[in-house]
């Protein structure tokens, strides 16, 4: 009969390697400096989660508004959230949150697997868009109950819970989700 003992140092190394392998498959993050249309520079945070098959892009506008975009490829849903800073001296709350949910078109955005593999050789380089797309305008005329929206995508509640009373979608998208049985 023989017994083997593993030192605590070995256990830590094994745990670290195991945790590293797990984290590689779950999520990756990339910070990119970009030039806005007005010429100003901001930093975008891109995160790909291959486990959930989703991507998140977040950036701060020059007025301090924090914009978050989430694409849920499993459910074909796009989520836009805006956290708009309030003016405390005018009696406004610290921020106002708005959320907008629309359908995600196929091949509209780079996949989460491709996004997870993105790397940058020079993180200090300021990037500009390779393709200029026109501005899209949507009429978001249907209020969304965020507590029931998990039926459509779990990412809606996670992203829009701060905008509980200010989450909207288009009537056409609501009809589509009702027809496919995904609706809340």
C-alpha positions as a printed Julia matrix, in Angstrom:
184×3 Matrix{Float64}:
   0.0    0.0     0.0
   1.4    3.34   -0.95
   0.15   6.82   -0.34
   0.85   9.92   -2.37
   0.9   13.38   -0.95
   0.41  16.49   -3.02
   1.96  19.66   -1.72
  -0.22  22.74   -1.32
   1.97  24.5    -3.91
   1.12  21.81   -6.47
  -2.56  22.12   -5.68
  -2.39  25.89   -6.24
  -0.63  25.45   -9.59
  -3.16  22.83  -10.71
  -6.06  25.03   -9.57
  -4.56  28.04  -11.4
  -4.14  26.04  -14.62
  -7.65  24.61  -14.33
  -9.15  28.06  -13.72
  -7.15  29.48  -16.65
  -8.38  26.79  -19.03
 -11.98  27.34  -17.95
 -11.76  31.1   -18.3
 -10.3   30.85  -21.81
 -13.41  29.17  -23.09
 -15.88  31.41  -21.3
 -15.01  35.01  -21.93
 -12.43  37.36  -23.38
 -12.07  41.1   -23.05
 -10.46  43.69  -25.3
 -10.02  47.45  -24.8
  -9.75  49.52  -27.96
  -9.2   53.24  -28.46
 -11.47  54.6   -31.17
 -12.02  57.92  -32.9
 -15.63  59.11  -32.77
 -17.27  60.83  -35.76
 -16.7   64.22  -34.08
 -12.94  63.51  -33.92
 -12.75  62.82  -30.19
 -11.14  59.66  -28.87
 -12.79  57.22  -26.48
 -12.07  53.74  -25.21
 -14.38  50.84  -26.04
 -14.53  47.68  -24.01
 -15.42  44.6   -26.06
 -16.23  41.34  -24.31
 -17.04  38.03  -25.95
 -18.67  35.21  -24.01
 -18.55  32.03  -26.09
 -20.35  30.05  -23.37
 -23.44  32.3   -23.6
 -22.79  33.06  -27.29
 -22.95  36.79  -26.69
 -20.85  39.92  -27.05
 -20.88  43.17  -25.11
 -19.54  46.52  -26.24
 -19.37  49.45  -23.85
 -18.15  53.03  -24.2
 -18.61  56.45  -22.64
 -19.78  59.38  -24.76
 -18.25  62.83  -24.34
 -21.23  64.0   -22.23
 -20.61  61.14  -19.76
 -23.41  58.87  -21.02
 -22.43  55.21  -20.75
 -23.62  53.17  -23.73
 -23.79  49.37  -23.49
 -24.62  47.12  -26.44
 -25.26  43.41  -25.94
 -25.84  40.87  -28.72
 -27.36  37.52  -27.72
 -26.71  35.23  -30.69
 -28.6   32.27  -29.2
 -31.84  34.24  -29.01
 -31.19  36.7   -31.89
 -31.63  39.72  -29.61
 -29.85  43.09  -29.49
 -29.96  45.16  -26.3
 -28.95  48.82  -26.07
 -28.66  50.49  -22.66
 -27.9   54.16  -22.01
 -27.01  55.42  -18.55
 -27.43  59.19  -18.78
 -25.91  61.27  -16.01
 -28.4   63.45  -14.12
 -27.82  66.95  -12.86
 -28.0   66.74   -9.07
 -28.13  70.54   -8.66
 -31.37  70.51  -10.68
 -32.88  67.85   -8.44
 -32.4   65.04  -10.95
 -31.4   61.55   -9.88
 -27.78  60.44  -10.25
 -28.54  58.86  -13.62
 -31.4   57.88  -15.9
 -31.35  54.44  -17.49
 -32.98  53.59  -20.82
 -33.02  50.18  -22.51
 -34.01  49.23  -26.05
 -34.43  45.67  -27.35
 -34.57  44.64  -31.02
 -34.11  41.55  -33.14
 -30.59  40.65  -34.2
 -30.27  39.91  -37.9
 -28.14  36.99  -39.08
 -24.57  38.0   -39.98
 -25.3   41.53  -38.74
 -22.46  41.43  -36.19
 -19.22  39.48  -35.81
 -19.81  36.2   -33.95
 -18.83  35.7   -30.33
 -16.24  33.05  -31.32
 -14.57  35.46  -33.76
 -14.73  38.28  -31.22
 -13.12  36.07  -28.56
 -10.12  35.51  -30.88
  -9.52  39.23  -31.53
  -6.15  40.51  -30.34
  -4.38  43.79  -30.87
  -0.69  44.19  -31.49
  -0.55  47.84  -30.46
  -3.12  48.76  -27.77
  -2.2   52.47  -27.97
  -3.25  52.83  -31.61
  -6.43  54.82  -32.21
  -8.79  52.86  -34.45
 -11.24  54.25  -36.99
 -14.19  52.46  -38.55
 -13.38  50.59  -41.75
 -16.99  50.77  -42.84
 -19.32  53.72  -42.4
 -22.93  52.68  -41.95
 -25.86  55.08  -42.04
 -27.68  55.96  -38.85
 -30.68  53.75  -38.19
 -33.8   55.2   -36.57
 -36.3   52.98  -34.77
 -39.64  53.76  -33.2
 -39.69  51.91  -29.89
 -43.36  52.07  -29.02
 -43.89  48.99  -26.81
 -42.91  48.94  -23.12
 -41.19  45.76  -21.93
 -41.71  44.13  -18.53
 -38.08  43.44  -17.61
 -38.94  40.86  -14.93
 -40.67  38.69  -17.57
 -38.16  39.31  -20.36
 -35.93  36.4   -19.25
 -38.16  34.24  -21.47
 -36.73  36.03  -24.48
 -33.14  36.37  -23.2
 -31.58  36.11  -19.76
 -29.28  38.95  -20.77
 -32.2   41.41  -20.88
 -32.73  41.3   -17.12
 -28.99  41.48  -16.44
 -28.59  44.5   -18.72
 -31.89  46.35  -18.24
 -32.76  45.82  -14.56
 -31.64  49.41  -13.82
 -34.1   50.61  -16.51
 -37.05  48.65  -15.16
 -39.6   51.34  -16.1
 -37.83  52.53  -19.25
 -37.29  49.45  -21.43
 -38.81  49.45  -24.89
 -39.02  47.48  -28.13
 -40.59  47.83  -31.57
 -44.09  46.56  -32.27
 -42.78  44.53  -35.24
 -40.24  42.77  -33.01
 -42.89  42.04  -30.39
 -45.1   40.47  -33.07
 -42.19  38.35  -34.31
 -41.41  37.1   -30.81
 -45.08  36.34  -30.18
 -45.3   34.39  -33.45
 -42.19  32.34  -32.6
 -43.33  31.66  -29.02
 -40.38  33.5   -27.46
 -42.37  36.4   -26.11
 -42.84  37.45  -22.56
